[in-house]
Amino acid sequence: MSRNDWHMIEGETLTLCRRLPPRFDVVAETAFPKVSRRRLARQVRQDVWRALQSVRGFSPVVEVSSAGEGLRLRAGGRIDGGRVARGALEARLASLLAEPERRARWARHAGRGSR
């Protein structure tokens, strides 16, 4: 697999991950209005990677599924090797997902194109 290969599994839930099977060793959740699941997953994945790339063995996973009138997004990923402060990493993820400027950028980008 090349450096830019990502697995996108589509169905009731869209899952974007680097390694199969996808696994959430750390995770945070949030909600979004209906936008393109693919675009949203890609945008969130990029920022999750930027925020946690210094964590040894980290590989991002993003899941997007329908939830009523909107979307439910789970972001986090697998951590291979070594012990980590899971609570601290999940707090960082939750903070990232709650940041208003990022959310606005993600929603703006994902609002374009197909849903």
SEVEXZA-139089 format. One record per residue (C-alpha): y negated, x, z; residue in three letters; residue number from 0. Coordinates in Angstrom, 2 decimals, always signed. Layout:
<rs>
      py      px      pz resn resi
       Y       X       Z  ALA  NUM
...
</rs>
This chain:
<rs>
      py      px      pz resn resi
   +0.00   +0.00   +0.00  MET    0
   -3.41   +1.38   -0.89  SER    1
   -6.28   +1.52   +1.58  ARG    2
   -7.81   -1.68   +0.21  ASN    3
   -4.69   -3.85   +0.22  ASP    4
   -4.85   -6.89   +2.47  TRP    5
   -2.33   -9.69   +2.80  HIS    6
   -3.73  -13.20   +2.43  MET    7
   -1.28  -15.90   +3.43  ILE    8
   -2.48  -19.39   +2.48  GLU    9
   -1.19  -22.73   +3.63  GLY   10
   -2.31  -25.07   +6.39  GLU   11
   -3.72  -21.90   +7.95  THR   12
   -5.18  -19.00   +5.99  LEU   13
   -4.24  -15.63   +7.48  THR   14
   -5.81  -12.33   +6.44  LEU   15
   -4.11   -9.19   +7.74  CYS   16
   -3.44   -5.58   +6.88  ARG   17
   +0.13   -5.43   +8.18  ARG   18
   +2.96   -7.94   +8.15  LEU   19
   +3.89   -9.81  +10.16  PRO   20
   +0.44  -10.70  +11.52  PRO   21
   +0.22  -10.32  +15.28  ARG   22
   -2.51  -11.06  +17.81  PHE   23
   -2.35   -8.54  +20.64  ASP   24
   -6.03   -9.33  +21.24  VAL   25
   -7.72  -12.53  +20.10  VAL   26
  -10.85  -14.65  +20.37  ALA   27
  -11.55  -18.08  +18.88  GLU   28
  -14.53  -19.99  +17.58  THR   29
  -15.39  -22.97  +15.39  ALA   30
  -17.29  -23.21  +12.10  PHE   31
  -18.38  -26.01   +9.79  PRO   32
  -16.37  -26.52   +6.59  LYS   33
  -16.96  -23.51   +4.32  VAL   34
  -14.73  -21.34   +2.13  SER   35
  -11.88  -20.16   +4.34  ARG   36
  -11.29  -17.07   +2.17  ARG   37
  -14.90  -15.92   +2.23  ARG   38
  -15.25  -16.60   +5.94  LEU   39
  -12.05  -14.69   +6.76  ALA   40
  -13.16  -11.68   +4.70  ARG   41
  -16.61  -11.53   +6.26  GLN   42
  -15.31  -11.84   +9.81  VAL   43
  -12.57   -9.28   +9.15  ARG   44
  -15.14   -6.72   +8.03  GLN   45
  -17.22   -7.09  +11.19  ASP   46
  -14.17   -7.15  +13.47  VAL   47
  -13.02   -3.88  +11.88  TRP   48
  -16.46   -2.31  +12.29  ARG   49
  -16.55   -3.32  +15.95  ALA   50
  -13.04   -2.15  +16.86  LEU   51
  -12.20   +0.64  +14.42  GLN   52
  -12.42   +3.20  +17.22  SER   53
   -9.48   +1.53  +19.02  VAL   54
   -6.43   +3.62  +18.25  ARG   55
   -3.81   +1.69  +16.26  GLY   56
   -6.00   -1.40  +15.73  PHE   57
   -5.38   -3.56  +12.64  SER   58
   -7.48   -6.74  +12.19  PRO   59
   -6.06  -10.22  +11.73  VAL   60
   -8.14  -13.33  +10.99  VAL   61
   -6.79  -16.89  +10.89  GLU   62
   -8.76  -19.88   +9.62  VAL   63
   -7.48  -23.45   +9.87  SER   64
   -8.89  -26.96   +9.56  SER   65
   -9.97  -28.61  +12.78  ALA   66
  -11.37  -32.10  +12.41  GLY   67
  -14.61  -31.93  +10.42  GLU   68
  -14.76  -28.13  +10.59  GLY   69
  -12.73  -24.95  +10.88  LEU   70
  -11.06  -23.09  +13.73  ARG   71
  -11.20  -19.31  +13.43  LEU   72
   -9.06  -16.85  +15.41  ARG   73
   -9.97  -13.18  +15.10  ALA   74
   -8.39  -10.13  +16.63  GLY   75
   -5.38   -8.19  +15.66  GLY   76
   -2.52   -5.92  +16.47  ARG   77
   -2.70   -2.71  +18.41  ILE   78
   +0.07   -0.22  +17.78  ASP   79
   +0.36   +2.65  +20.17  GLY   80
   -1.12   +3.26  +23.55  GLY   81
   -2.42   +1.01  +26.25  ARG   82
   -5.67   -0.84  +25.88  VAL   83
   -7.98   -2.85  +28.12  ALA   84
   -7.06   -6.18  +26.56  ARG   85
   -9.61   -8.21  +28.54  GLY   86
  -12.46   -5.90  +27.56  ALA   87
  -11.47   -5.99  +23.88  LEU   88
  -11.21   -9.78  +23.90  GLU   89
  -14.64   -9.98  +25.52  ALA   90
  -16.04   -7.76  +22.73  ARG   91
  -14.42  -10.00  +20.12  LEU   92
  -15.76  -13.18  +21.76  ALA   93
  -19.24  -11.65  +21.90  SER   94
  -19.04  -10.68  +18.23  LEU   95
  -17.91  -14.18  +17.21  LEU   96
  -20.74  -15.77  +19.23  ALA   97
  -23.57  -13.61  +17.85  GLU   98
  -25.99  -16.03  +16.12  PRO   99
  -27.16  -13.66  +13.36  GLU  100
  -23.62  -12.77  +12.32  ARG  101
  -22.48  -16.40  +12.43  ARG  102
  -25.40  -17.41  +10.22  ALA  103
  -24.61  -14.61   +7.73  ARG  104
  -20.90  -15.48   +7.67  TRP  105
  -21.57  -19.19   +7.19  ALA  106
  -24.20  -18.54   +4.53  ARG  107
  -21.86  -16.26   +2.58  HIS  108
  -18.84  -18.55   +2.99  ALA  109
  -20.83  -21.64   +2.06  GLY  110
  -20.99  -20.44   -1.53  ARG  111
  -18.03  -20.98   -3.86  GLY  112
  -14.89  -23.01   -3.44  SER  113
  -13.68  -24.26   -0.13  ARG  114
</rs>
